[in-house]
Amino acid sequence: MSSEFLKENFDYVITVCGGAKETCPMFISKVKHRLYIGFDDIAETKEKEDFIISEFRKIRDEIKRDFFTFL
């Protein structure tokens, strides 16, 4: 993690990767609210390109929807 933001205070830190709750490094700056909004991570999939593109688009749309809902 970059030390660039270590002395900053944040209202929110939102983790979005599928296994982030268990595997992402700790965020040690001061944070008022930590949220987890998980999405499937298909980066390691061995499926065909058409499937991968459609899944990335689906997840992109889910992220947009969920973040607009959050806001």
Secondary structure by P-SEA (a helix, b strand, c coil): cccccccccccbbbbcccccccccccccccccbbbbbbbbbcccccccaaaaaaaaaaaaaaaaaaaaaac
